[in-house]
Amino acid sequence: MQVLHAQNMAGTITYTETMKMNIDLSGDVDVQANGNVDAEQIRNMMPKEQHTKRVLYYNADAALYTNDKKSAVENHDIEQNDGNMRMVFKVAVPEDIVYTSLKDAHRIEQRDFMGRKFLITSDIDQPKWKMTGNQKTILGYPCQEAVLMKGKDTLTAWFTAAIPVSIGPQGFRGLPGMILEAKQNSQLEIIADDVVFGTDNNKLIVKPKGGKKVTRDEYEKIVEEKQKEMMKENGGSNSVIIKLGR
């Protein structure tokens, strides 16, 4: 049984994020080591998805989206060996934090990339969502579907007016209710696992402070340059190391 809307203005929602690992290896000269390894062989050995537990603390004024400390998956290596090639996948779960001020309409993102923390501050505008008319139930809550086109990105969200706070995972916002499910470009899927109302989480909803302050364009350039550098790394003639992470 759902509680009254007034009681739903503060709470904690846990989500599972599923990231598709579609990595194009066709142009990477490092994976063609000595002609003994081909891209298809590597692709078949690679993990297809990465799953991460995340949590959203929210109230009427602000929200914080971060890793779920209770069930966080530690960084780990996955080793594969088919007799001809040894592969080590370094799967990293980044300590990303997204703070959204609904009252002041701004967002602070703390991004963890390759062991370095970055702070990205930006104003939030009103996204132009389009309602599809589709409906379904998530965790017992009636939800409506909306789609947002932003450049080359397509974001599909399912929100419920039963939780009347305009926020969701990853700082997604702008709908008349809480986003319980989201999908971005068929690469990222986020689904709510549990909703708990009335939790005393005001002390948890704080602005992240650590990290180098950069603009979004600067951060994306840093990521792009580092990824190019990583593509040139190789642990040996028949050994391929691929580091996975957001």
Stockholm file with secondary structure:
# STOCKHOLM 1.0

chainA/1-246         MQVLHAQNMAGTITYTETMKMNIDLSGDVDVQANGNVDAEQIRNMMPKEQHTKRVLYYNADAALYTNDKKSAVENHDIEQNDGNMRMVFKVAVPEDIVYTSLKDAHRIEQRDFMGRKFLITSDIDQPKWKMTGNQKTILGYPCQEAVLMKGKDTLTAWFTAAIPVSIGPQGFRGLPGMILEAKQNSQLEIIADDVVFGTDNNKLIVKPKGGKKVTRDEYEKIVEEKQKEMMKENGGSNSVIIKLGR
#=GR chainA/1-246 SS CCCCGGGGGSEEEEEEEEEECCCCCTTCGGGGGGGTCCHHHHHHHSCSEEEEEEEEEECSSEEEEEECTTTCCCCEEEEEECSSCEEEEEECCCCCEEEEETTTTEEEEEEEETTEEEEEEEECCCCCCEEEEEEEEETTEEEEEEEEEETTEEEEEEEETTSCCSCCGGGCCCSSSEEEEEEETTTEEEEEEEEEESCCCTTTCCCCCCSEECCHHHHHHHHHHHHHHHHTCCSBTTEEEEEECC
#=GC SS_cons         CCCCGGGGGSEEEEEEEEEECCCCCTTCGGGGGGGTCCHHHHHHHSCSEEEEEEEEEECSSEEEEEECTTTCCCCEEEEEECSSCEEEEEECCCCCEEEEETTTTEEEEEEEETTEEEEEEEECCCCCCEEEEEEEEETTEEEEEEEEEETTEEEEEEEETTSCCSCCGGGCCCSSSEEEEEEETTTEEEEEEEEEESCCCTTTCCCCCCSEECCHHHHHHHHHHHHHHHHTCCSBTTEEEEEECC
//
